[in-house]
Structure formats: structure tokens, C-alpha cells
């Protein structure tokens, strides 16, 4: 996928259950982009929590889209908790993070842009969650 520098950079954060297929993650991403009038070429990367480092679906999606997959631990995601639109007790019990998708998107966007905001809050599709962040 070619990088489109004419559009604001987008960063996708994903949460998912074990074994979530890349096709499911991609469907969720494309639905969110379409629904919000955003373009896939603006996507600069995808992110999740380190607990998902061995998830083939996330790895395959990053490869398929030609973008980096960055993983953050719960301590790196914790500062974004005040910015979350949704806090999951279940996610926190499993990962130590109140919202993996939103926190990961904000962490990656902040790492690349300095300051970030959620452009698309937590979206759910089957076993996956997604959020999109961009610069402020």
C-alpha cells in the first residue's frame, strides 16, 4: 500500500480474542474507514498490546496492508486511559489496560505525531475491536 501524504495520518489500534482472523480485522477496519469517509492509504500503522505479539491475524493484516505493527505494554498504554470513550473491566482483568484498541491507536499516533486524538472511537465486529487515532 502506498503512503498517501496528502491525507491526515491515521493509526489503527486493535484488540481481539485469541485466533481472530486477519479477514475479520480487515473487515472491521474497512467498515470503519468507509463509515467515516476515511481512506485506507492514510493508514500509517496498526497497534495493539504486547499480549497480542503472537497473533497471526494481526501480523498478517500488517503485512497485507504494508504497514508496521507496533505493540505496547500496559504501562505504555496507561497514560491514555483518561482519553478513552469506553473502559472494559474484562480487558483490564486480562491485560491491565482499560481499552486496548483506543489506547494502542493513541499510543502509536502520539509516538509518530507528538499529540493524538481519537478520530473513530471503539468499534466492535465479532471478536475484534478497533479505534482510529490521528494528530490533534
C-alpha positions, 0 to 999 in steps of 0.5 A, a space after each residue: 500500500 502506498 503512503 498517501 501524504 496528502 491525507 491526515 495520518 491515521 493509526 489503527 489500534 486493535 484488540 481481539 480474542 485469541 485466533 481472530 482472523 486477519 479477514 475479520 480485522 480487515 473487515 472491521 477496519 474497512 467498515 470503519 474507514 468507509 463509515 467515516 469517509 476515511 481512506 485506507 492509504 492514510 493508514 500509517 500503522 496498526 497497534 495493539 498490546 504486547 499480549 497480542 505479539 503472537 497473533 497471526 491475524 494481526 501480523 498478517 493484516 500488517 503485512 497485507 496492508 504494508 504497514 508496521 505493527 507496533 505493540 505496547 505494554 500496559 504501562 505504555 498504554 496507561 497514560 491514555 486511559 483518561 482519553 478513552 470513550 469506553 473502559 472494559 473491566 474484562 480487558 483490564 482483568 486480562 491485560 491491565 489496560 482499560 481499552 486496548 484498541 483506543 489506547 494502542 491507536 493513541 499510543 502509536 499516533 502520539 509516538 509518530 505525531 507528538 499529540 493524538 486524538 481519537 478520530 473513530 472511537 471503539 468499534 466492535 465486529 465479532 471478536 475484534 475491536 478497533 479505534 482510529 487515532 490521528 494528530 490533534 
